[in-house]
Amino acid sequence: MENKTLFGVMTIIFNSYGVPCFMAGKTKTGILRIVFGCITFGVIGIINVVKGIILGIKILQMPEDEYQAKKDTLFDGIPKD
């Protein structure tokens, strides 16, 4: 999760599949995203797509020092200002 640009782009594109969670080492969260997406017939997946776009754009706009400070809390929701 050291490369901010790669992580931001992967969050925008693959958030509903849990790929950013796996990249951050949060395997359980990634598996839960996949399982809940299947159980709800994609409703949770659609919500995660929207959240991924918002979070990915915020990550790409963050300065590098702010990203390094917040990278451990990125999956607690959108980073607080």
PyMOL Python script that loads the backbone (N, CA, C, O; Angstrom):
from pymol import cmd

cmd.read_pdbstr("""\
ATOM      1  N   MET A   1       0.825  -1.177   0.000  1.00  0.00           N
ATOM      2  CA  MET A   1       0.000   0.000   0.000  1.00  0.00           C
ATOM      3  C   MET A   1       0.875   1.248   0.000  1.00  0.00           C
ATOM      4  O   MET A   1       0.404   2.330   0.353  1.00  0.00           O
ATOM      5  N   GLU A   2       2.101   1.118  -0.378  1.00  0.00           N
ATOM      6  CA  GLU A   2       3.022   2.251  -0.381  1.00  0.00           C
ATOM      7  C   GLU A   2       2.784   3.188  -1.559  1.00  0.00           C
ATOM      8  O   GLU A   2       3.019   4.390  -1.434  1.00  0.00           O
ATOM      9  N   ASN A   3       2.326   2.676  -2.693  1.00  0.00           N
ATOM     10  CA  ASN A   3       2.137   3.509  -3.867  1.00  0.00           C
ATOM     11  C   ASN A   3       0.734   4.123  -3.832  1.00  0.00           C
ATOM     12  O   ASN A   3      -0.253   3.426  -4.068  1.00  0.00           O
ATOM     13  N   LYS A   4       0.646   5.401  -3.543  1.00  0.00           N
ATOM     14  CA  LYS A   4      -0.630   6.095  -3.386  1.00  0.00           C
ATOM     15  C   LYS A   4      -1.444   6.083  -4.673  1.00  0.00           C
ATOM     16  O   LYS A   4      -2.656   5.872  -4.629  1.00  0.00           O
ATOM     17  N   THR A   5      -0.812   6.304  -5.805  1.00  0.00           N
ATOM     18  CA  THR A   5      -1.529   6.354  -7.075  1.00  0.00           C
ATOM     19  C   THR A   5      -2.143   4.999  -7.415  1.00  0.00           C
ATOM     20  O   THR A   5      -3.312   4.925  -7.796  1.00  0.00           O
ATOM     21  N   LEU A   6      -1.375   3.946  -7.281  1.00  0.00           N
ATOM     22  CA  LEU A   6      -1.884   2.603  -7.565  1.00  0.00           C
ATOM     23  C   LEU A   6      -3.034   2.258  -6.625  1.00  0.00           C
ATOM     24  O   LEU A   6      -4.056   1.727  -7.060  1.00  0.00           O
ATOM     25  N   PHE A   7      -2.870   2.558  -5.344  1.00  0.00           N
ATOM     26  CA  PHE A   7      -3.902   2.250  -4.367  1.00  0.00           C
ATOM     27  C   PHE A   7      -5.181   3.043  -4.653  1.00  0.00           C
ATOM     28  O   PHE A   7      -6.279   2.496  -4.547  1.00  0.00           O
ATOM     29  N   GLY A   8      -5.053   4.313  -5.013  1.00  0.00           N
ATOM     30  CA  GLY A   8      -6.222   5.129  -5.334  1.00  0.00           C
ATOM     31  C   GLY A   8      -6.965   4.617  -6.559  1.00  0.00           C
ATOM     32  O   GLY A   8      -8.193   4.536  -6.550  1.00  0.00           O
ATOM     33  N   VAL A   9      -6.234   4.272  -7.609  1.00  0.00           N
ATOM     34  CA  VAL A   9      -6.855   3.761  -8.833  1.00  0.00           C
ATOM     35  C   VAL A   9      -7.516   2.406  -8.578  1.00  0.00           C
ATOM     36  O   VAL A   9      -8.626   2.163  -9.052  1.00  0.00           O
ATOM     37  N   MET A  10      -6.851   1.533  -7.842  1.00  0.00           N
ATOM     38  CA  MET A  10      -7.435   0.223  -7.526  1.00  0.00           C
ATOM     39  C   MET A  10      -8.691   0.375  -6.673  1.00  0.00           C
ATOM     40  O   MET A  10      -9.631  -0.407  -6.810  1.00  0.00           O
ATOM     41  N   THR A  11      -8.712   1.374  -5.795  1.00  0.00           N
ATOM     42  CA  THR A  11      -9.895   1.631  -4.979  1.00  0.00           C
ATOM     43  C   THR A  11     -11.055   2.087  -5.852  1.00  0.00           C
ATOM     44  O   THR A  11     -12.190   1.659  -5.640  1.00  0.00           O
ATOM     45  N   ILE A  12     -10.792   2.945  -6.826  1.00  0.00           N
ATOM     46  CA  ILE A  12     -11.849   3.418  -7.722  1.00  0.00           C
ATOM     47  C   ILE A  12     -12.407   2.273  -8.565  1.00  0.00           C
ATOM     48  O   ILE A  12     -13.622   2.155  -8.723  1.00  0.00           O
ATOM     49  N   ILE A  13     -11.537   1.437  -9.103  1.00  0.00           N
ATOM     50  CA  ILE A  13     -11.971   0.410 -10.052  1.00  0.00           C
ATOM     51  C   ILE A  13     -12.492  -0.857  -9.373  1.00  0.00           C
ATOM     52  O   ILE A  13     -13.516  -1.400  -9.788  1.00  0.00           O
ATOM     53  N   PHE A  14     -11.803  -1.331  -8.340  1.00  0.00           N
ATOM     54  CA  PHE A  14     -12.093  -2.655  -7.797  1.00  0.00           C
ATOM     55  C   PHE A  14     -12.568  -2.671  -6.346  1.00  0.00           C
ATOM     56  O   PHE A  14     -12.437  -3.696  -5.677  1.00  0.00           O
ATOM     57  N   ASN A  15     -13.111  -1.578  -5.845  1.00  0.00           N
ATOM     58  CA  ASN A  15     -13.517  -1.533  -4.441  1.00  0.00           C
ATOM     59  C   ASN A  15     -14.612  -2.549  -4.124  1.00  0.00           C
ATOM     60  O   ASN A  15     -14.604  -3.130  -3.038  1.00  0.00           O
ATOM     61  N   SER A  16     -15.545  -2.777  -5.032  1.00  0.00           N
ATOM     62  CA  SER A  16     -16.639  -3.702  -4.739  1.00  0.00           C
ATOM     63  C   SER A  16     -16.160  -5.150  -4.648  1.00  0.00           C
ATOM     64  O   SER A  16     -16.841  -5.986  -4.053  1.00  0.00           O
ATOM     65  N   TYR A  17     -15.013  -5.455  -5.221  1.00  0.00           N
ATOM     66  CA  TYR A  17     -14.455  -6.807  -5.150  1.00  0.00           C
ATOM     67  C   TYR A  17     -13.502  -6.986  -3.977  1.00  0.00           C
ATOM     68  O   TYR A  17     -13.003  -8.090  -3.760  1.00  0.00           O
ATOM     69  N   GLY A  18     -13.242  -5.942  -3.228  1.00  0.00           N
ATOM     70  CA  GLY A  18     -12.385  -6.033  -2.058  1.00  0.00           C
ATOM     71  C   GLY A  18     -10.899  -5.990  -2.351  1.00  0.00           C
ATOM     72  O   GLY A  18     -10.096  -6.228  -1.448  1.00  0.00           O
ATOM     73  N   VAL A  19     -10.502  -5.694  -3.582  1.00  0.00           N
ATOM     74  CA  VAL A  19      -9.083  -5.681  -3.949  1.00  0.00           C
ATOM     75  C   VAL A  19      -8.268  -4.710  -3.090  1.00  0.00           C
ATOM     76  O   VAL A  19      -7.180  -5.079  -2.648  1.00  0.00           O
ATOM     77  N   PRO A  20      -8.746  -3.480  -2.833  1.00  0.00           N
ATOM     78  CA  PRO A  20      -7.959  -2.590  -1.978  1.00  0.00           C
ATOM     79  C   PRO A  20      -7.788  -3.140  -0.556  1.00  0.00           C
ATOM     80  O   PRO A  20      -6.763  -2.906   0.084  1.00  0.00           O
ATOM     81  N   CYS A  21      -8.782  -3.862  -0.074  1.00  0.00           N
ATOM     82  CA  CYS A  21      -8.657  -4.471   1.255  1.00  0.00           C
ATOM     83  C   CYS A  21      -7.537  -5.505   1.261  1.00  0.00           C
ATOM     84  O   CYS A  21      -6.736  -5.552   2.195  1.00  0.00           O
ATOM     85  N   PHE A  22      -7.482  -6.326   0.226  1.00  0.00           N
ATOM     86  CA  PHE A  22      -6.417  -7.318   0.128  1.00  0.00           C
ATOM     87  C   PHE A  22      -5.055  -6.638   0.014  1.00  0.00           C
ATOM     88  O   PHE A  22      -4.075  -7.107   0.593  1.00  0.00           O
ATOM     89  N   MET A  23      -4.989  -5.523  -0.737  1.00  0.00           N
ATOM     90  CA  MET A  23      -3.736  -4.788  -0.879  1.00  0.00           C
ATOM     91  C   MET A  23      -3.274  -4.222   0.458  1.00  0.00           C
ATOM     92  O   MET A  23      -2.074  -4.150   0.724  1.00  0.00           O
ATOM     93  N   ALA A  24      -4.222  -3.821   1.297  1.00  0.00           N
ATOM     94  CA  ALA A  24      -3.892  -3.240   2.598  1.00  0.00           C
ATOM     95  C   ALA A  24      -3.657  -4.315   3.656  1.00  0.00           C
ATOM     96  O   ALA A  24      -3.343  -3.990   4.801  1.00  0.00           O
ATOM     97  N   GLY A  25      -3.802  -5.584   3.294  1.00  0.00           N
ATOM     98  CA  GLY A  25      -3.574  -6.669   4.238  1.00  0.00           C
ATOM     99  C   GLY A  25      -4.783  -6.992   5.097  1.00  0.00           C
ATOM    100  O   GLY A  25      -4.655  -7.693   6.101  1.00  0.00           O
ATOM    101  N   LYS A  26      -5.955  -6.496   4.723  1.00  0.00           N
ATOM    102  CA  LYS A  26      -7.179  -6.759   5.475  1.00  0.00           C
ATOM    103  C   LYS A  26      -7.995  -7.809   4.731  1.00  0.00           C
ATOM    104  O   LYS A  26      -9.015  -7.506   4.112  1.00  0.00           O
ATOM    105  N   THR A  27      -7.521  -9.050   4.806  1.00  0.00           N
ATOM    106  CA  THR A  27      -8.109 -10.148   4.056  1.00  0.00           C
ATOM    107  C   THR A  27      -9.555 -10.411   4.468  1.00  0.00           C
ATOM    108  O   THR A  27     -10.408 -10.639   3.610  1.00  0.00           O
ATOM    109  N   LYS A  28      -9.837 -10.381   5.754  1.00  0.00           N
ATOM    110  CA  LYS A  28     -11.192 -10.654   6.243  1.00  0.00           C
ATOM    111  C   LYS A  28     -12.192  -9.649   5.676  1.00  0.00           C
ATOM    112  O   LYS A  28     -13.287 -10.031   5.262  1.00  0.00           O
ATOM    113  N   THR A  29     -11.825  -8.379   5.653  1.00  0.00           N
ATOM    114  CA  THR A  29     -12.702  -7.349   5.106  1.00  0.00           C
ATOM    115  C   THR A  29     -12.928  -7.568   3.612  1.00  0.00           C
ATOM    116  O   THR A  29     -14.048  -7.397   3.131  1.00  0.00           O
ATOM    117  N   GLY A  30     -11.892  -7.942   2.877  1.00  0.00           N
ATOM    118  CA  GLY A  30     -12.025  -8.210   1.450  1.00  0.00           C
ATOM    119  C   GLY A  30     -12.949  -9.379   1.169  1.00  0.00           C
ATOM    120  O   GLY A  30     -13.779  -9.312   0.262  1.00  0.00           O
ATOM    121  N   ILE A  31     -12.813 -10.451   1.939  1.00  0.00           N
ATOM    122  CA  ILE A  31     -13.681 -11.619   1.767  1.00  0.00           C
ATOM    123  C   ILE A  31     -15.122 -11.267   2.110  1.00  0.00           C
ATOM    124  O   ILE A  31     -16.050 -11.695   1.424  1.00  0.00           O
ATOM    125  N   LEU A  32     -15.310 -10.486   3.173  1.00  0.00           N
ATOM    126  CA  LEU A  32     -16.670 -10.080   3.538  1.00  0.00           C
ATOM    127  C   LEU A  32     -17.326  -9.242   2.445  1.00  0.00           C
ATOM    128  O   LEU A  32     -18.526  -9.376   2.208  1.00  0.00           O
ATOM    129  N   ARG A  33     -16.567  -8.386   1.782  1.00  0.00           N
ATOM    130  CA  ARG A  33     -17.133  -7.599   0.679  1.00  0.00           C
ATOM    131  C   ARG A  33     -17.618  -8.504  -0.439  1.00  0.00           C
ATOM    132  O   ARG A  33     -18.689  -8.280  -1.002  1.00  0.00           O
ATOM    133  N   ILE A  34     -16.842  -9.516  -0.760  1.00  0.00           N
ATOM    134  CA  ILE A  34     -17.233 -10.440  -1.820  1.00  0.00           C
ATOM    135  C   ILE A  34     -18.466 -11.230  -1.404  1.00  0.00           C
ATOM    136  O   ILE A  34     -19.411 -11.359  -2.182  1.00  0.00           O
ATOM    137  N   VAL A  35     -18.465 -11.762  -0.177  1.00  0.00           N
ATOM    138  CA  VAL A  35     -19.583 -12.580   0.303  1.00  0.00           C
ATOM    139  C   VAL A  35     -20.873 -11.758   0.383  1.00  0.00           C
ATOM    140  O   VAL A  35     -21.913 -12.188  -0.115  1.00  0.00           O
ATOM    141  N   PHE A  36     -20.809 -10.585   1.003  1.00  0.00           N
ATOM    142  CA  PHE A  36     -22.013  -9.762   1.127  1.00  0.00           C
ATOM    143  C   PHE A  36     -22.505  -9.275  -0.238  1.00  0.00           C
ATOM    144  O   PHE A  36     -23.707  -9.097  -0.432  1.00  0.00           O
ATOM    145  N   GLY A  37     -21.606  -9.062  -1.168  1.00  0.00           N
ATOM    146  CA  GLY A  37     -22.019  -8.692  -2.523  1.00  0.00           C
ATOM    147  C   GLY A  37     -22.810  -9.807  -3.182  1.00  0.00           C
ATOM    148  O   GLY A  37     -23.784  -9.546  -3.887  1.00  0.00           O
ATOM    149  N   CYS A  38     -22.397 -11.048  -2.958  1.00  0.00           N
ATOM    150  CA  CYS A  38     -23.118 -12.196  -3.526  1.00  0.00           C
ATOM    151  C   CYS A  38     -24.451 -12.427  -2.809  1.00  0.00           C
ATOM    152  O   CYS A  38     -25.466 -12.690  -3.453  1.00  0.00           O
ATOM    153  N   ILE A  39     -24.447 -12.329  -1.485  1.00  0.00           N
ATOM    154  CA  ILE A  39     -25.662 -12.577  -0.698  1.00  0.00           C
ATOM    155  C   ILE A  39     -26.754 -11.564  -1.034  1.00  0.00           C
ATOM    156  O   ILE A  39     -27.929 -11.921  -1.116  1.00  0.00           O
ATOM    157  N   THR A  40     -26.376 -10.321  -1.226  1.00  0.00           N
ATOM    158  CA  THR A  40     -27.368  -9.266  -1.496  1.00  0.00           C
ATOM    159  C   THR A  40     -27.599  -9.053  -2.989  1.00  0.00           C
ATOM    160  O   THR A  40     -28.184  -8.047  -3.391  1.00  0.00           O
ATOM    161  N   PHE A  41     -27.148  -9.984  -3.797  1.00  0.00           N
ATOM    162  CA  PHE A  41     -27.321  -9.916  -5.245  1.00  0.00           C
ATOM    163  C   PHE A  41     -26.774  -8.626  -5.839  1.00  0.00           C
ATOM    164  O   PHE A  41     -27.355  -8.073  -6.773  1.00  0.00           O
ATOM    165  N   GLY A  42     -25.675  -8.153  -5.307  1.00  0.00           N
ATOM    166  CA  GLY A  42     -24.973  -7.011  -5.870  1.00  0.00           C
ATOM    167  C   GLY A  42     -25.349  -5.652  -5.307  1.00  0.00           C
ATOM    168  O   GLY A  42     -24.746  -4.646  -5.681  1.00  0.00           O
ATOM    169  N   VAL A  43     -26.338  -5.597  -4.410  1.00  0.00           N
ATOM    170  CA  VAL A  43     -26.734  -4.297  -3.857  1.00  0.00           C
ATOM    171  C   VAL A  43     -25.576  -3.682  -3.063  1.00  0.00           C
ATOM    172  O   VAL A  43     -25.264  -2.503  -3.230  1.00  0.00           O
ATOM    173  N   ILE A  44     -24.950  -4.473  -2.211  1.00  0.00           N
ATOM    174  CA  ILE A  44     -23.796  -3.986  -1.450  1.00  0.00           C
ATOM    175  C   ILE A  44     -22.653  -3.651  -2.402  1.00  0.00           C
ATOM    176  O   ILE A  44     -21.903  -2.704  -2.164  1.00  0.00           O
ATOM    177  N   GLY A  45     -22.519  -4.417  -3.472  1.00  0.00           N
ATOM    178  CA  GLY A  45     -21.479  -4.143  -4.462  1.00  0.00           C
ATOM    179  C   GLY A  45     -21.647  -2.778  -5.105  1.00  0.00           C
ATOM    180  O   GLY A  45     -20.665  -2.074  -5.340  1.00  0.00           O
ATOM    181  N   ILE A  46     -22.895  -2.399  -5.392  1.00  0.00           N
ATOM    182  CA  ILE A  46     -23.157  -1.086  -5.986  1.00  0.00           C
ATOM    183  C   ILE A  46     -22.801   0.022  -4.998  1.00  0.00           C
ATOM    184  O   ILE A  46     -22.217   1.039  -5.372  1.00  0.00           O
ATOM    185  N   ILE A  47     -23.159  -0.189  -3.735  1.00  0.00           N
ATOM    186  CA  ILE A  47     -22.814   0.792  -2.701  1.00  0.00           C
ATOM    187  C   ILE A  47     -21.296   0.922  -2.585  1.00  0.00           C
ATOM    188  O   ILE A  47     -20.775   2.030  -2.459  1.00  0.00           O
ATOM    189  N   ASN A  48     -20.583  -0.213  -2.629  1.00  0.00           N
ATOM    190  CA  ASN A  48     -19.126  -0.186  -2.535  1.00  0.00           C
ATOM    191  C   ASN A  48     -18.478   0.468  -3.752  1.00  0.00           C
ATOM    192  O   ASN A  48     -17.397   1.043  -3.635  1.00  0.00           O
ATOM    193  N   VAL A  49     -19.118   0.389  -4.912  1.00  0.00           N
ATOM    194  CA  VAL A  49     -18.591   1.070  -6.101  1.00  0.00           C
ATOM    195  C   VAL A  49     -18.623   2.580  -5.875  1.00  0.00           C
ATOM    196  O   VAL A  49     -17.642   3.273  -6.145  1.00  0.00           O
ATOM    197  N   VAL A  50     -19.753   3.088  -5.377  1.00  0.00           N
ATOM    198  CA  VAL A  50     -19.884   4.528  -5.131  1.00  0.00           C
ATOM    199  C   VAL A  50     -18.892   4.963  -4.054  1.00  0.00           C
ATOM    200  O   VAL A  50     -18.216   5.981  -4.205  1.00  0.00           O
ATOM    201  N   LYS A  51     -18.804   4.186  -2.960  1.00  0.00           N
ATOM    202  CA  LYS A  51     -17.856   4.518  -1.900  1.00  0.00           C
ATOM    203  C   LYS A  51     -16.422   4.457  -2.417  1.00  0.00           C
ATOM    204  O   LYS A  51     -15.588   5.268  -2.017  1.00  0.00           O
ATOM    205  N   GLY A  52     -16.130   3.514  -3.293  1.00  0.00           N
ATOM    206  CA  GLY A  52     -14.789   3.384  -3.855  1.00  0.00           C
ATOM    207  C   GLY A  52     -14.396   4.565  -4.718  1.00  0.00           C
ATOM    208  O   GLY A  52     -13.251   5.016  -4.680  1.00  0.00           O
ATOM    209  N   ILE A  53     -15.343   5.067  -5.495  1.00  0.00           N
ATOM    210  CA  ILE A  53     -15.063   6.233  -6.329  1.00  0.00           C
ATOM    211  C   ILE A  53     -14.752   7.437  -5.447  1.00  0.00           C
ATOM    212  O   ILE A  53     -13.789   8.162  -5.695  1.00  0.00           O
ATOM    213  N   ILE A  54     -15.568   7.648  -4.419  1.00  0.00           N
ATOM    214  CA  ILE A  54     -15.351   8.786  -3.520  1.00  0.00           C
ATOM    215  C   ILE A  54     -14.024   8.655  -2.789  1.00  0.00           C
ATOM    216  O   ILE A  54     -13.234   9.598  -2.751  1.00  0.00           O
ATOM    217  N   LEU A  55     -13.778   7.481  -2.207  1.00  0.00           N
ATOM    218  CA  LEU A  55     -12.549   7.262  -1.444  1.00  0.00           C
ATOM    219  C   LEU A  55     -11.316   7.320  -2.344  1.00  0.00           C
ATOM    220  O   LEU A  55     -10.294   7.888  -1.957  1.00  0.00           O
ATOM    221  N   GLY A  56     -11.404   6.737  -3.541  1.00  0.00           N
ATOM    222  CA  GLY A  56     -10.276   6.749  -4.470  1.00  0.00           C
ATOM    223  C   GLY A  56      -9.885   8.153  -4.895  1.00  0.00           C
ATOM    224  O   GLY A  56      -8.700   8.475  -4.981  1.00  0.00           O
ATOM    225  N   ILE A  57     -10.885   8.992  -5.160  1.00  0.00           N
ATOM    226  CA  ILE A  57     -10.602  10.379  -5.538  1.00  0.00           C
ATOM    227  C   ILE A  57      -9.967  11.124  -4.368  1.00  0.00           C
ATOM    228  O   ILE A  57      -9.028  11.897  -4.559  1.00  0.00           O
ATOM    229  N   LYS A  58     -10.479  10.893  -3.150  1.00  0.00           N
ATOM    230  CA  LYS A  58      -9.885  11.539  -1.977  1.00  0.00           C
ATOM    231  C   LYS A  58      -8.434  11.099  -1.785  1.00  0.00           C
ATOM    232  O   LYS A  58      -7.580  11.915  -1.437  1.00  0.00           O
ATOM    233  N   ILE A  59      -8.153   9.813  -2.010  1.00  0.00           N
ATOM    234  CA  ILE A  59      -6.788   9.304  -1.872  1.00  0.00           C
ATOM    235  C   ILE A  59      -5.877   9.959  -2.899  1.00  0.00           C
ATOM    236  O   ILE A  59      -4.766  10.374  -2.567  1.00  0.00           O
ATOM    237  N   LEU A  60      -6.335  10.056  -4.142  1.00  0.00           N
ATOM    238  CA  LEU A  60      -5.502  10.634  -5.191  1.00  0.00           C
ATOM    239  C   LEU A  60      -5.250  12.126  -4.980  1.00  0.00           C
ATOM    240  O   LEU A  60      -4.233  12.643  -5.440  1.00  0.00           O
ATOM    241  N   GLN A  61      -6.149  12.822  -4.299  1.00  0.00           N
ATOM    242  CA  GLN A  61      -5.980  14.249  -4.060  1.00  0.00           C
ATOM    243  C   GLN A  61      -5.190  14.551  -2.790  1.00  0.00           C
ATOM    244  O   GLN A  61      -4.775  15.693  -2.588  1.00  0.00           O
ATOM    245  N   MET A  62      -4.971  13.557  -1.932  1.00  0.00           N
ATOM    246  CA  MET A  62      -4.240  13.783  -0.680  1.00  0.00           C
ATOM    247  C   MET A  62      -2.771  14.070  -0.951  1.00  0.00           C
ATOM    248  O   MET A  62      -2.175  13.465  -1.842  1.00  0.00           O
ATOM    249  N   PRO A  63      -2.188  14.977  -0.198  1.00  0.00           N
ATOM    250  CA  PRO A  63      -0.735  15.118  -0.251  1.00  0.00           C
ATOM    251  C   PRO A  63      -0.074  13.849   0.309  1.00  0.00           C
ATOM    252  O   PRO A  63      -0.671  13.140   1.120  1.00  0.00           O
ATOM    253  N   GLU A  64       1.136  13.574  -0.119  1.00  0.00           N
ATOM    254  CA  GLU A  64       1.812  12.328   0.264  1.00  0.00           C
ATOM    255  C   GLU A  64       1.959  12.181   1.780  1.00  0.00           C
ATOM    256  O   GLU A  64       1.765  11.086   2.308  1.00  0.00           O
ATOM    257  N   ASP A  65       2.297  13.252   2.484  1.00  0.00           N
ATOM    258  CA  ASP A  65       2.476  13.144   3.928  1.00  0.00           C
ATOM    259  C   ASP A  65       1.159  12.853   4.642  1.00  0.00           C
ATOM    260  O   ASP A  65       1.147  12.115   5.627  1.00  0.00           O
ATOM    261  N   GLU A  66       0.058  13.413   4.166  1.00  0.00           N
ATOM    262  CA  GLU A  66      -1.253  13.135   4.761  1.00  0.00           C
ATOM    263  C   GLU A  66      -1.658  11.690   4.488  1.00  0.00           C
ATOM    264  O   GLU A  66      -2.219  11.027   5.360  1.00  0.00           O
ATOM    265  N   TYR A  67      -1.376  11.195   3.272  1.00  0.00           N
ATOM    266  CA  TYR A  67      -1.663   9.804   2.926  1.00  0.00           C
ATOM    267  C   TYR A  67      -0.905   8.842   3.840  1.00  0.00           C
ATOM    268  O   TYR A  67      -1.477   7.868   4.329  1.00  0.00           O
ATOM    269  N   GLN A  68       0.368   9.109   4.067  1.00  0.00           N
ATOM    270  CA  GLN A  68       1.161   8.247   4.940  1.00  0.00           C
ATOM    271  C   GLN A  68       0.608   8.240   6.360  1.00  0.00           C
ATOM    272  O   GLN A  68       0.645   7.209   7.031  1.00  0.00           O
ATOM    273  N   ALA A  69       0.096   9.374   6.824  1.00  0.00           N
ATOM    274  CA  ALA A  69      -0.444   9.459   8.180  1.00  0.00           C
ATOM    275  C   ALA A  69      -1.787   8.746   8.301  1.00  0.00           C
ATOM    276  O   ALA A  69      -2.101   8.208   9.363  1.00  0.00           O
ATOM    277  N   LYS A  70      -2.584   8.731   7.234  1.00  0.00           N
ATOM    278  CA  LYS A  70      -3.939   8.175   7.301  1.00  0.00           C
ATOM    279  C   LYS A  70      -4.082   6.798   6.681  1.00  0.00           C
ATOM    280  O   LYS A  70      -5.174   6.232   6.718  1.00  0.00           O
ATOM    281  N   LYS A  71      -3.028   6.237   6.114  1.00  0.00           N
ATOM    282  CA  LYS A  71      -3.191   5.012   5.342  1.00  0.00           C
ATOM    283  C   LYS A  71      -3.663   3.831   6.177  1.00  0.00           C
ATOM    284  O   LYS A  71      -4.258   2.905   5.625  1.00  0.00           O
ATOM    285  N   ASP A  72      -3.425   3.825   7.481  1.00  0.00           N
ATOM    286  CA  ASP A  72      -3.906   2.728   8.312  1.00  0.00           C
ATOM    287  C   ASP A  72      -5.390   2.823   8.617  1.00  0.00           C
ATOM    288  O   ASP A  72      -5.994   1.824   9.008  1.00  0.00           O
ATOM    289  N   THR A  73      -5.996   3.988   8.453  1.00  0.00           N
ATOM    290  CA  THR A  73      -7.407   4.168   8.773  1.00  0.00           C
ATOM    291  C   THR A  73      -8.287   4.347   7.539  1.00  0.00           C
ATOM    292  O   THR A  73      -9.451   4.724   7.674  1.00  0.00           O
ATOM    293  N   LEU A  74      -7.769   4.091   6.355  1.00  0.00           N
ATOM    294  CA  LEU A  74      -8.543   4.344   5.148  1.00  0.00           C
ATOM    295  C   LEU A  74      -9.774   3.464   5.038  1.00  0.00           C
ATOM    296  O   LEU A  74     -10.731   3.844   4.363  1.00  0.00           O
ATOM    297  N   PHE A  75      -9.785   2.314   5.669  1.00  0.00           N
ATOM    298  CA  PHE A  75     -10.934   1.442   5.564  1.00  0.00           C
ATOM    299  C   PHE A  75     -11.888   1.574   6.730  1.00  0.00           C
ATOM    300  O   PHE A  75     -12.821   0.781   6.852  1.00  0.00           O
ATOM    301  N   ASP A  76     -11.680   2.551   7.584  1.00  0.00           N
ATOM    302  CA  ASP A  76     -12.659   2.874   8.620  1.00  0.00           C
ATOM    303  C   ASP A  76     -13.704   3.819   8.046  1.00  0.00           C
ATOM    304  O   ASP A  76     -14.596   4.267   8.766  1.00  0.00           O
ATOM    305  N   GLY A  77     -13.604   4.119   6.781  1.00  0.00           N
ATOM    306  CA  GLY A  77     -14.481   5.058   6.110  1.00  0.00           C
ATOM    307  C   GLY A  77     -13.638   6.089   5.404  1.00  0.00           C
ATOM    308  O   GLY A  77     -12.420   5.945   5.308  1.00  0.00           O
ATOM    309  N   ILE A  78     -14.261   7.098   4.924  1.00  0.00           N
ATOM    310  CA  ILE A  78     -13.530   8.161   4.259  1.00  0.00           C
ATOM    311  C   ILE A  78     -12.745   8.927   5.323  1.00  0.00           C
ATOM    312  O   ILE A  78     -13.306   9.275   6.362  1.00  0.00           O
ATOM    313  N   PRO A  79     -11.472   9.193   5.088  1.00  0.00           N
ATOM    314  CA  PRO A  79     -10.666   9.885   6.093  1.00  0.00           C
ATOM    315  C   PRO A  79     -11.292  11.196   6.534  1.00  0.00           C
ATOM    316  O   PRO A  79     -11.753  11.991   5.715  1.00  0.00           O
ATOM    317  N   LYS A  80     -11.297  11.400   7.814  1.00  0.00           N
ATOM    318  CA  LYS A  80     -11.892  12.619   8.389  1.00  0.00           C
ATOM    319  C   LYS A  80     -10.922  13.777   8.232  1.00  0.00           C
ATOM    320  O   LYS A  80      -9.708  13.589   8.311  1.00  0.00           O
ATOM    321  N   ASP A  81     -11.448  14.964   8.013  1.00  0.00           N
ATOM    322  CA  ASP A  81     -10.610  16.163   7.877  1.00  0.00           C
ATOM    323  C   ASP A  81     -10.303  16.760   9.223  1.00  0.00           C
ATOM    324  O   ASP A  81      -9.610  17.774   9.305  1.00  0.00           O
TER     325      ASP A  81
END
""", "prot")
cmd.dss("prot")
cmd.show_as("cartoon", "prot")
cmd.util.cbc("prot")
cmd.orient("prot")
